[in-house]
Amino acid sequence: MHKITKILAIPILLSMVVSISGYSQVDPKSVLDTVETAEGAVVLYKNYSWEFLGDEPVMLNIDQDSTGLLSVGWVNDRIRGYGQMKPDSIRDTVLILTSETMPFVMPLTGYLIRGFMYTHKGLDIRAKMSDTVRVAFDGVVRYARYNRGGFGNLIVVRHFNGLETFYAHLSKIEVEVNQLVKAGDLAGLVGSTGRSRGPHLHFEFRYMDIPVDPMRVISYNSACLVSNVLPIRKEVFYPNDWDAKAVYHKIKSGDTLGHLAGKYRTSVKEICAMNKISSRTTLRIGKILRVK
């Protein structure tokens, strides 16, 4: 497969320009702008590093892969391809999400039942049984079968930047493993298989097996990408708290974690994770806890 991006370092505007090919010295925390040059699109970062996007990725079959994206961790019988990866083990990088010929397509539009949380790693989108589910980006199907871990009928597509998307609880799978797919292609039909309380799509983004908060990638209400680039750093693997509609509760006499979980329709585990406490923590009157 043709390499996806080209990383260069040349003096532009300032002599202090650093290549982001070596992340031990550069932490691409934020994207400043994307500009067009005579040589093509360039992404600029606030740390004066930049990335020349280079040529578009080329769609090749799995036998022609030369990047390792379709060989390393490429398994068809389990959802984790890389093993037990953790956020701290992932090197900072920047993913280019789309190009002129490789767009993004929202897999399904509908009422958002549940978002990304410490104990829920994707988006639950309410839909009618057998509604169409589309592939989000161009890629290759890595997994397409019934999953006994709760996903039910599940499809996992690996894309050409290493990102993977999950489509779960389907009533029917319409693709096969190792199949080349394009954004907008039919993936499957909405269902309620696995651990599900009604027809909906559970949709996830994962990078190196670790779920990424979808709201850092897509603007749900607009059904479009937040940006064409996604800086990968540890924060993207945790809920985007600063943008969440958080709910807080001031502890009163008689409050327990179990009572709060029932009142706010969440779980003790989720409350503990959000507040960095344990289930045995004493709830002091007047203390404020985030409950949603």
C-alpha positions in Angstrom: 0.0 0.0 0.0 1.2 3.5 -0.8 2.2 5.3 2.3 -0.5 7.5 3.7 1.4 10.6 4.7 4.7 12.4 4.1 6.5 14.2 7.0 9.0 16.9 6.1 10.7 19.8 7.8 11.6 23.0 5.9 11.9 26.6 7.0 8.5 28.3 6.6 7.9 31.7 8.1 10.2 30.9 11.0 13.5 29.1 11.0 12.3 27.1 14.1 10.4 24.4 12.2 10.4 20.9 13.6 9.5 17.7 11.8 6.8 15.7 13.7 8.2 12.4 12.5 10.0 12.1 15.9 7.5 12.5 18.7 10.0 12.2 21.5 10.6 15.9 21.1 7.3 17.2 19.7 3.8 16.9 21.2 1.2 17.9 18.6 -1.4 19.1 21.1 -3.4 21.3 18.7 -3.9 22.0 15.1 -3.5 25.7 14.1 -4.7 25.6 10.5 -4.7 23.7 7.2 -3.4 25.6 4.2 -3.0 24.9 0.6 0.4 25.3 -1.0 1.8 24.7 -4.5 2.9 21.3 -3.3 -0.4 20.4 -1.7 -2.2 20.7 1.6 -0.2 21.3 4.8 -1.3 21.0 8.4 0.2 23.6 10.8 0.5 23.1 14.5 0.9 25.6 17.3 4.3 24.2 18.2 5.6 25.3 14.8 5.7 21.7 13.5 3.8 20.9 10.3 2.8 17.9 8.2 2.7 17.8 4.4 -0.2 15.5 3.5 1.4 14.3 0.3 -0.4 11.9 -2.0 -3.7 10.3 -1.2 -3.7 6.8 0.2 -4.2 4.2 -2.5 -6.8 1.5 -2.1 -5.0 -1.8 -2.4 -6.1 -5.3 -1.5 -4.7 -7.1 1.6 -2.1 -9.1 -0.4 -0.5 -5.9 -1.7 -0.1 -4.2 1.7 3.3 -2.8 2.4 2.5 -0.5 5.4 1.6 -3.2 8.0 -1.8 -1.7 8.5 -3.4 -4.8 7.0 -1.0 -7.3 8.5 0.1 -6.3 12.0 -2.8 -7.2 14.3 -4.9 -8.3 11.4 -7.1 -11.0 12.9 -10.6 -12.0 11.8 -11.8 -14.0 14.8 -11.4 -11.6 17.7 -12.1 -7.9 18.1 -8.7 -7.0 19.6 -6.0 -7.2 17.0 -3.1 -5.7 19.0 -3.7 -7.2 22.5 -4.2 -5.3 25.7 -3.0 -1.9 24.7 -3.4 1.1 27.1 -3.5 4.8 26.3 -0.1 5.4 27.9 1.5 3.0 25.4 0.3 4.9 22.3 2.8 7.2 20.7 1.5 10.7 19.8 0.7 11.0 16.2 -1.8 12.8 13.8 -4.3 10.9 11.7 -5.5 12.3 8.4 -9.1 11.3 8.1 -10.3 12.1 4.6 -9.2 13.3 1.2 -11.0 14.6 -1.9 -11.7 11.1 -3.1 -12.0 9.4 0.3 -14.8 11.1 2.2 -16.5 10.5 5.5 -20.1 9.3 5.7 -22.2 9.2 8.9 -23.1 5.5 9.3 -26.6 6.3 10.6 -28.6 9.4 11.7 -31.0 9.2 14.6 -31.6 10.1 18.2 -28.5 9.7 20.3 -29.5 7.5 23.2 -26.1 7.2 24.9 -22.7 8.7 24.4 -19.1 7.9 25.3 -18.4 7.4 29.0 -15.9 5.7 31.2 -18.0 2.6 31.1 -19.5 2.9 27.6 -17.1 3.3 24.7 -19.2 4.4 21.8 -22.4 6.1 20.6 -25.8 4.4 20.8 -28.0 5.6 18.0 -31.7 4.8 18.1 -33.1 3.5 14.8 -35.8 1.3 13.3 -35.1 -2.4 12.8 -33.4 -3.1 9.5 -32.5 0.6 8.9 -29.3 0.8 6.7 -25.9 1.2 8.3 -23.2 2.6 6.1 -19.4 2.4 6.3 -17.8 5.6 7.7 -14.5 5.7 5.8 -12.8 3.7 3.0 -11.0 0.6 4.4 -10.9 -3.1 4.7 -13.3 -5.3 6.8 -11.3 -7.0 9.6 -14.1 -8.6 11.6 -17.7 -9.6 10.5 -19.4 -12.1 12.7 -21.5 -12.7 15.8 -19.6 -11.6 18.9 -20.5 -13.3 22.2 -19.0 -10.5 24.3 -22.2 -8.4 24.0 -21.8 -6.7 20.6 -24.0 -9.3 18.8 -23.6 -9.1 15.1 -20.5 -6.9 14.7 -18.5 -5.4 11.9 -15.0 -3.9 12.4 -13.5 -1.9 9.5 -9.8 -0.9 9.6 -9.1 2.3 7.7 -5.9 3.5 6.0 -4.8 5.7 8.8 -4.9 2.8 11.3 -8.3 3.9 12.8 -11.0 1.3 13.2 -14.8 1.7 13.3 -17.2 -0.7 15.0 -20.8 -1.3 14.0 -22.6 -3.5 16.6 -26.0 -5.1 17.4 -26.8 -5.5 13.7 -29.7 -7.7 12.5 -27.8 -8.6 9.4 -24.1 -8.3 8.2 -23.7 -7.4 4.5 -19.9 -7.6 4.2 -17.2 -10.2 4.5 -13.8 -10.2 6.2 -10.9 -8.9 4.0 -13.4 -7.1 1.8 -12.4 -3.7 0.5 -15.1 -1.1 1.3 -15.7 2.5 0.4 -17.3 5.3 2.6 -21.0 5.0 2.2 -21.1 1.3 1.3 -23.7 -0.9 2.9 -22.3 -2.5 6.0 -25.3 -4.1 7.6 -28.8 -3.5 9.0 -29.9 -2.2 12.4 -30.8 -4.8 14.9 -30.9 -5.7 18.6 -28.5 -8.6 18.8 -26.2 -9.2 21.7 -26.7 -7.2 24.9 -29.3 -4.7 23.6 -32.6 -3.4 24.8 -34.0 -2.5 21.5 -33.0 -1.7 17.9 -30.1 0.7 17.7 -26.5 1.0 16.3 -23.6 1.0 18.7 -20.9 2.9 16.8 -17.2 3.1 18.0 -13.9 4.5 16.9 -10.8 2.7 18.0 -7.1 3.2 17.5 -4.7 0.4 18.3 -7.6 -1.4 20.0 -8.3 1.6 22.4 -11.7 3.3 22.0 -11.6 7.0 21.0 -14.3 9.5 22.1 -16.4 9.8 18.9 -17.3 13.4 19.8 -13.6 14.3 19.3 -13.9 13.0 15.7 -17.4 13.9 14.6 -19.9 16.7 15.1 -22.9 14.5 15.7 -25.7 17.0 15.1 -24.1 18.1 11.8 -23.2 14.6 10.7 -19.7 15.7 9.7 -16.1 15.6 11.0 -14.9 18.1 13.6 -11.7 18.4 11.6 -10.0 16.6 8.8 -7.1 15.8 11.1 -7.2 14.0 14.5 -4.2 14.5 16.8 -3.8 11.2 18.8 -2.7 11.7 22.4 -3.8 10.2 25.6 -6.7 12.6 26.2 -8.7 11.3 23.2 -9.2 8.0 24.9 -11.1 9.5 27.7 -14.5 11.3 27.7 -14.4 14.8 26.4 -15.4 16.2 29.8 -15.1 19.8 28.9 -17.6 19.5 26.2 -20.0 17.2 28.1 -23.4 18.2 29.5 -22.3 17.2 33.0 -24.7 16.8 35.9 -23.6 17.3 39.5 -25.2 16.3 42.8 -24.6 17.8 46.2 -24.5 15.0 48.8 -27.2 15.1 51.4 -27.8 12.9 54.5 -28.8 9.4 53.5 -27.3 9.5 50.0 -25.4 6.4 48.8 -23.7 5.6 45.5 -26.4 3.0 44.7 -29.1 5.6 45.4 -27.4 8.1 43.1 -26.9 5.6 40.3 -30.6 4.7 40.4 -31.7 8.3 40.5 -29.6 9.5 37.6 -29.9 6.2 35.6 -26.2 5.4 35.6 -24.0 3.0 37.5 -21.9 3.0 40.6 -18.9 2.1 38.5 -19.4 5.1 36.2 -19.9 7.6 39.1 -16.7 6.2 40.7 -14.7 6.5 37.5 -15.9 10.1 36.8 -15.0 11.2 40.4 -11.9 9.1 40.8 -13.2 7.4 44.0 -13.9 3.8 45.0 -17.2 2.2 45.8 -16.1 2.2 49.5 -15.5 6.0 49.6 -17.4 7.8 52.4 -19.8 10.3 51.0 -19.5 13.5 53.1 -22.5 15.8 53.3 -22.0 18.8 51.1 -19.5 17.2 48.8 -20.3 17.6 45.1 -20.1 14.6 42.8 -20.5 14.4 39.1 -23.2 11.9 38.4 -23.6 12.1 34.6 
